[in-house]
Each structure stands twice: as C-alpha cells, then as structure tokens.
Amino acid sequence: MTTEATTTDVTRVLDLIDQLVRAHDPNGDRHEFMRAQFDMGLAWVHFPEGRGGLGLAPNLQNVIDERLDQLTPHRPRVFDILGHGMGAPMLVAHGSEAQLDRYLRPMFTGEEVWCQLFSEPNAGSDVAGLATRAIQDGEEWIVNGQKVWTTAAQLAKWGMVVTRTDPDLPKHKGMTYFLMDMEAEGVEVRPIRQITGEGEFNEVYMTDVRIPDSNRIGGRGDGWRVALTTLMNERVAIGARVAPRNSGAIADLLEVWDSTGRPADRRDEVMRLWVAAEAARLTNQRAAENRKAGTPGPEGSTAKLVFAELNKKIYELATDLMGPEGMLYDSYSFTVPDPNEEASTDVRRRFLRARANSIEGGTSEIMKNILGEQVLRLPGEPRVDKDVAWSDIPRS
C-alpha cells in the first residue's frame, strides 16, 4: 500500500467513480450498487486489490466519498460502523484468505451487519479479564457466557467475540477470537434501554453455542492481539473520522446559536469550541493521511478522547442556549434504532447520547492511560495480575 496519493492515483480513482456511476444506477438497488463499488476497489481504497481496495493511500477514500457525494447525493449508504470501521481492518490484518473472501463484500454492502462482543458485566474496561468460555469439541468450539453493551446485536448476522480458552494461562495469553453467527442456536439478545429511550445496546447470552473452528481469527491464544487491533480501529472509527468543516456537533451548536439570536455573552464560548472542533478535524485529517491498513497507532486513542469530551461540551452549551426548551425532549418511548438509518437530529437527543461517547470504545480514563504509557512513555499503572493464571485471580 502506498502512503501518499499521486496525481495518477487521483485520476485513476476519479475515472473509476465515473465508470461506476455510468454502469450502475445509484438510485436503484442499493446492494447491487455497493457490490459494484466494492468490486472496483472503491470500498476501502487502501485495502489490497480484490478485497474492496486498490492498495492506494488511505486519504484517497476522502476523494472517493466526496466525488460520490457530488455525483450521487442520494446514493446508498451503510452506517455499520462496527463492520466497516472495526471488522474490516481486523480481517485484513488477521483473517485467512477464505475469511476475506467470505466476509468483506457482504459486510461492505450492508447485507450482513456486524457487532462486537467484548465487554462483560465483570470485565468492562478490563477486556482481558473476560470470563466467557470456549471449549474445543473436535472441529467446533462450545461457547458459554454473557456479553453486554453490544451495539446492534439485535440486527447483526456476525459477532466478533473474544473468549477464554486457556484459563490456566495469564489473562492476556489465554484468549481466542471468533466470528459467531448471531442467529445460531443458544444466542439470546436482550435490548438495554438507555437514557434516550432507545435500545441501541444489548446484553447477549451464549448457552452452548457451537462455533466452527473455521470461524476462529488467528491462532488459539491470539485473542488479545486480534482484539487489540479491533479496539484500536474502533477508536479511529468513533473519533478520527474526517468530517467537512462546520459539520457534525459543531454545526448543531452554530445552528442553535443562530436560532437564539447569537447572544453576545456566549460568543466566546462558542468560538472556543469551534476552534477546538476545527483543530481536532485537521488533526484527524493529518492522521488519516498517514494511516495504514491493519492496526493504527495511538493517534486513534487521542482522537477518540478529544471527540468524546468535546462532543459533551458542545451539546451541553447547545442545550443551555436553548433555555427551558432544552428540557423538552420529544419522547422517551422505547425504540430499537436501525443502524442503516440516520439517527435523530434532535439536539436534545444528541445531548443525551453524547454521555455514551466517553464510555463506548474505551472510557476516557482508559484513553488517558493509553496515551500516558504509549505516547508520553510514563510508567504504567501497577499490574499485580499480569503473570498470574486467570483462574487464580480473585473475582467478585
């Protein structure tokens, strides 16, 4: 994969986009259009050829998306951030050729939604402390356990699940990673009602679920390494997307500020947040230009931390500017959102939803630990259980 886009590369992808739009109606069958986009290497341009990419610089994806937006403003879109942002790069880094052939294309088109099964009731921020067991039975594994905070589990076909396969090894060494069919016998999904009234997150119970060994990602005991790739890409997917200037949360704030008469006494607050949002956007753009397929660096944790805390501040100010109207949230009625549909644009809903930004994908506290240790090279926190067998670690 090249790290810098040449003029020839830009011309090549623009020509391919023109061919795509001429040959396939973007307003027709969504899946057909996206299959063609994948086959032409315009899905993830930095992926290898034949895998939805062209082996070119990652920043060319912005060129592709912007051009498609211009030519086909109503083109089909998929909002499966878990598959697109986490599952795809994880597969490219660790999957077999057969797994790449099987999963990437329907993942991109949205024909198969993905979810992530990492967190557990007693192992949230400490992913390596998980207790879900997988025991090998011939060419299959029998899985029992519980996962929690699983986004889109009720709609997913495939779940990225990390299990405990060797409890007598230290916790980071006894884990194995699988793809689990969410429609398999023994899988039960229960929605969790959140502060917005939505059931975006779920609990997932696994009772004697059988997973074929062909669905194992990496070797036995490689679960932590594969999970780390997934987590690092999750942080990039959540916080490091390069958005146009004055879009997203800061656009909502500016709209509220305009609608409330641009109160002069709040101008400095709005300006400070605008500057912070623009600095974050430009930083993400620079990081995206240097990003490679596979496992990104700690810049994803930086972006995720900034995104989470900045989003909360922006929506706090927006609802504050709305005055009493900011308390009039439309409805707390229980609903299950579809990830392939745009979420509500109600600023009050986004204020409530922003609470999750500093928890999902790793808490802000965890992000600070990662940055302290991996970027600033500060001493790590004491880890007294690092070399202790998982089975010997006391648990509540």
C-alpha positions in Angstrom: 0.0 0.0 0.0 1.3 3.5 -0.9 1.3 6.1 1.8 1.0 9.2 -0.4 -1.5 9.7 -3.2 0.0 10.7 -6.6 -1.8 12.7 -9.3 -2.0 9.4 -11.3 -3.7 7.7 -8.3 -6.3 10.5 -8.0 -7.0 10.4 -11.8 -7.4 6.6 -11.6 -10.0 6.7 -8.8 -11.9 9.5 -10.3 -12.1 7.6 -13.6 -13.3 4.5 -11.7 -16.0 6.5 -10.0 -17.3 7.8 -13.3 -17.4 4.3 -14.7 -19.3 3.1 -11.5 -21.9 5.7 -11.8 -22.4 5.3 -15.6 -22.8 1.5 -15.3 -24.8 1.3 -12.1 -27.8 3.4 -11.1 -27.1 4.8 -7.6 -30.8 5.2 -7.1 -31.6 1.6 -7.9 -30.8 -1.5 -5.9 -28.6 -0.4 -3.0 -26.8 -3.7 -2.7 -26.1 -4.0 -6.4 -24.5 -0.6 -6.5 -22.4 -1.3 -3.4 -21.3 -4.7 -4.7 -20.0 -2.9 -7.8 -18.3 -0.3 -5.7 -16.5 -3.0 -3.8 -15.5 -4.9 -6.9 -14.0 -1.8 -8.4 -11.8 -1.2 -5.3 -13.7 1.8 -4.1 -14.9 0.4 -0.8 -11.7 0.7 1.3 -9.2 2.1 -1.2 -6.2 1.3 1.0 -7.1 -2.4 1.2 -5.5 -4.9 -1.2 -6.8 -5.3 -4.7 -9.6 -7.9 -4.8 -10.5 -7.0 -1.2 -12.5 -3.9 -1.8 -9.4 -1.8 -2.4 -6.7 -0.8 -4.8 -3.7 -0.7 -2.4 -3.5 3.1 -2.5 -3.1 5.8 0.1 -5.9 5.9 2.7 -6.6 9.6 2.2 -7.9 8.8 -1.3 -11.0 7.4 0.4 -12.0 11.0 1.1 -11.6 11.8 -2.6 -13.9 8.9 -3.4 -16.5 9.8 -0.9 -16.6 13.4 -1.8 -16.9 12.7 -5.5 -19.7 10.2 -5.0 -21.5 12.7 -2.8 -21.3 15.3 -5.6 -22.4 12.9 -8.3 -25.0 10.9 -6.3 -26.2 12.8 -3.3 -28.9 10.2 -2.7 -26.6 7.2 -3.2 -27.0 4.2 -0.8 -25.1 4.3 2.5 -24.5 1.9 5.2 -23.9 3.0 8.8 -22.4 -0.2 10.1 -19.5 1.4 11.9 -18.8 -1.9 13.7 -18.3 -3.8 10.5 -16.8 -1.0 8.3 -14.7 0.6 11.0 -13.6 -2.4 13.0 -14.4 -5.7 11.4 -12.9 -5.0 8.0 -9.4 -3.8 9.1 -9.3 -6.6 11.7 -9.9 -9.2 9.0 -7.3 -7.6 6.7 -4.8 -7.8 9.5 -5.6 -11.3 10.8 -8.1 -13.1 8.6 -7.4 -16.0 6.3 -7.8 -15.7 2.6 -11.0 -17.8 2.8 -12.4 -15.4 5.5 -11.6 -12.3 3.5 -13.4 -13.9 0.5 -16.4 -14.8 2.6 -17.0 -11.7 4.8 -15.7 -8.4 3.3 -18.1 -7.9 0.4 -21.4 -8.6 2.2 -20.1 -6.5 5.2 -19.5 -3.5 2.9 -22.8 -3.7 1.2 -24.7 -4.0 4.5 -26.2 -7.4 3.6 -24.6 -8.7 6.8 -24.4 -6.4 9.9 -21.7 -7.0 12.4 -21.5 -6.4 16.2 -18.7 -6.6 18.8 -18.9 -8.9 21.8 -16.1 -7.8 24.1 -17.4 -6.2 27.3 -18.8 -8.3 30.1 -20.6 -7.4 33.4 -17.5 -8.1 35.4 -14.9 -7.2 32.7 -15.8 -3.8 31.2 -12.7 -1.7 30.9 -10.5 -4.7 31.6 -11.3 -6.6 28.4 -8.6 -9.2 29.2 -10.4 -10.1 32.4 -13.3 -11.7 30.4 -14.9 -15.0 31.6 -16.8 -16.2 28.5 -15.5 -19.8 28.0 -14.9 -21.6 24.7 -14.1 -25.3 24.9 -12.9 -27.2 21.8 -15.0 -30.2 20.7 -13.5 -31.6 17.6 -13.8 -29.1 14.7 -16.1 -26.9 16.8 -16.0 -24.8 19.9 -18.7 -24.7 22.6 -19.2 -21.2 24.0 -20.9 -20.1 27.2 -21.0 -16.7 28.7 -22.5 -13.2 28.7 -21.6 -10.0 26.9 -23.0 -6.5 27.5 -23.3 -3.1 25.8 -23.3 -4.8 22.4 -24.5 -2.2 19.8 -26.7 -3.5 17.0 -26.7 -7.1 18.3 -30.4 -7.4 17.6 -29.7 -6.8 13.9 -26.3 -8.4 13.4 -25.5 -11.5 11.4 -22.0 -11.8 12.8 -20.4 -11.1 16.1 -16.8 -10.6 16.9 -16.4 -12.5 20.1 -13.4 -12.9 22.4 -13.4 -15.9 24.7 -11.4 -17.6 27.4 -9.9 -20.8 26.0 -7.0 -21.4 28.4 -7.9 -20.3 32.0 -4.7 -21.6 33.5 -2.7 -19.0 31.5 -2.3 -15.3 32.4 -5.4 -13.4 31.3 -3.9 -11.8 28.2 -2.5 -15.1 26.9 -5.5 -17.4 27.3 -7.9 -15.7 24.9 -9.1 -16.7 21.5 -11.1 -14.7 18.9 -14.0 -16.0 16.9 -16.7 -14.8 14.5 -20.0 -16.0 15.9 -23.2 -16.5 13.9 -25.7 -14.3 15.8 -28.6 -16.5 14.5 -27.0 -19.7 15.9 -28.9 -21.8 18.5 -28.1 -20.7 22.0 -27.6 -17.0 21.2 -30.1 -14.7 23.1 -30.2 -10.9 22.6 -31.8 -8.6 25.2 -32.0 -4.9 24.5 -30.9 -2.4 27.2 -33.0 0.8 27.4 -30.7 3.8 27.6 -31.2 7.4 28.6 -32.6 8.4 25.2 -35.3 5.8 25.4 -33.6 3.7 22.7 -32.4 0.1 22.8 -29.2 0.7 20.9 -27.2 -1.5 23.2 -27.9 -5.1 24.2 -27.0 -7.9 26.5 -26.1 -11.2 24.7 -26.3 -14.6 26.4 -24.5 -17.6 24.9 -25.6 -21.0 26.0 -23.7 -24.0 24.5 -23.3 -22.0 21.2 -21.3 -24.0 18.7 -18.8 -22.1 16.5 -16.8 -24.0 13.8 -13.0 -23.7 14.1 -13.0 -22.2 10.6 -14.5 -19.1 12.3 -11.5 -18.7 14.5 -9.5 -15.5 13.8 -5.8 -16.0 14.4 -4.4 -18.9 16.4 -5.5 -20.3 19.7 -4.3 -17.8 22.4 -4.1 -14.9 19.9 -7.3 -13.4 21.1 -5.7 -10.4 22.8 -3.6 -9.5 19.8 -6.6 -9.6 17.5 -8.9 -7.8 20.0 -6.3 -5.0 20.3 -6.4 -4.5 16.5 -10.2 -4.3 16.7 -10.1 -1.9 19.7 -7.6 0.4 18.1 -9.7 0.6 14.9 -12.8 1.2 17.0 -11.3 4.3 18.4 -10.4 5.5 15.0 -13.9 4.8 13.7 -15.5 6.6 16.6 -13.3 9.6 17.0 -11.0 10.0 13.9 -13.4 10.4 11.0 -12.5 13.4 8.9 -15.7 15.5 8.5 -16.1 18.6 6.5 -15.6 21.9 8.2 -18.7 23.1 10.2 -20.4 19.7 10.2 -21.4 17.3 12.9 -21.7 18.5 16.5 -20.3 22.0 15.9 -22.8 22.5 13.1 -25.6 21.8 15.6 -24.2 24.3 18.0 -23.9 27.0 15.4 -27.5 26.4 14.3 -28.8 26.7 17.9 -26.7 29.9 18.4 -28.1 31.4 15.2 -31.7 30.4 16.2 -31.3 32.0 19.6 -30.2 35.4 18.2 -26.4 34.9 18.6 -26.3 36.1 22.2 -23.1 38.2 22.6 -22.4 37.0 26.1 -21.9 33.4 24.8 -19.9 34.3 21.7 -16.5 33.4 23.4 -17.8 30.0 24.5 -19.0 29.2 21.0 -15.8 30.4 19.4 -13.6 28.4 21.8 -15.5 25.2 21.0 -15.4 26.0 17.2 -11.6 26.4 17.4 -11.3 23.1 19.3 -13.5 21.3 16.8 -11.6 22.6 13.8 -8.2 21.7 15.4 -9.5 18.2 16.1 -10.8 17.9 12.5 -7.4 19.0 11.0 -5.5 16.7 13.3 -7.7 13.8 12.2 -7.1 14.7 8.6 -3.4 14.6 9.0 -3.6 11.3 10.9 -5.8 9.8 8.2 -3.2 10.7 5.5 -0.6 8.7 7.4 -2.8 5.8 8.4 -2.2 2.2 7.2 -4.4 -0.8 6.9 -4.4 -3.1 9.9 -3.6 -1.7 13.4 -3.4 2.1 13.7 -1.2 3.8 16.2 -2.2 5.6 19.4 -3.5 8.6 17.4 -6.8 6.8 17.4 -7.0 7.0 21.2 -6.1 10.7 21.1 -8.9 11.4 18.6 -11.4 9.3 20.5 -10.6 11.0 23.8 -10.9 14.5 22.2 -14.1 13.6 20.3 -15.8 12.2 23.4 -15.0 15.2 25.7 -15.6 17.8 23.1 -18.9 16.4 22.0 -20.2 16.6 25.5 -19.1 20.2 25.9 -20.7 21.2 22.6 -24.1 19.7 23.3 -24.1 21.0 26.9 -23.7 24.5 25.5 -26.2 23.9 22.8 -28.9 22.8 25.2 -28.0 25.6 27.6 -28.5 28.1 24.8 -32.0 26.6 24.2 -33.1 27.6 27.7 -36.2 25.8 29.1 -36.8 24.4 25.6 -33.7 22.3 26.1 -35.5 20.2 28.7 -38.4 19.3 26.3 -37.1 16.0 24.9 -39.6 14.7 22.4 -40.2 11.2 23.7 -38.6 8.6 25.9 -40.7 5.8 24.4 -38.7 2.6 23.9 -37.5 2.1 20.3 -34.9 0.0 18.6 -32.9 2.1 16.1 -31.8 0.7 12.7 -28.0 1.4 12.2 -28.7 1.7 8.4 -30.8 4.8 9.1 -29.8 8.2 10.1 -30.3 8.8 13.8 -32.5 11.6 15.1 -31.0 15.1 14.6 -32.8 16.5 17.7 -30.1 18.4 19.7 -31.6 17.3 23.0 -31.4 13.6 21.9 -27.7 14.2 20.9 -27.0 15.8 24.2 -28.3 12.7 26.0 -26.5 10.3 23.6 -23.2 12.2 24.0 -23.0 10.8 27.5 -22.0 7.4 26.0 -19.1 8.9 23.9 -16.8 8.9 26.9 -17.7 5.2 27.8 -18.0 3.3 24.5 -14.9 2.2 22.7 -12.9 2.6 25.9 -13.6 5.1 28.7 -11.9 8.5 28.6 -9.9 7.3 31.7 -8.6 4.3 29.7 -7.7 6.5 26.8 -5.6 8.7 29.1 -3.8 5.6 30.4 -3.0 4.5 26.9 -1.7 8.0 25.9 0.3 8.3 29.1 2.0 4.9 28.6 2.3 4.7 24.8 2.8 8.3 23.8 4.3 10.1 26.8 6.2 6.9 27.9 5.1 7.4 31.5 5.4 4.4 33.9 2.4 2.1 33.7 0.0 1.5 36.5 0.9 -1.5 38.7 -0.4 -4.7 37.3 -0.2 -7.3 40.0 -2.1 -9.9 38.0 0.0 -9.7 34.8 1.7 -13.0 35.3 -0.9 -14.8 37.3 -3.1 -17.5 35.8 -6.6 -16.2 35.1 -8.1 -19.0 37.1 -6.2 -17.8 40.2 -7.3 -14.2 40.1 -9.9 -13.3 42.7 -13.2 -12.2 41.2 -16.4 -10.8 42.7 
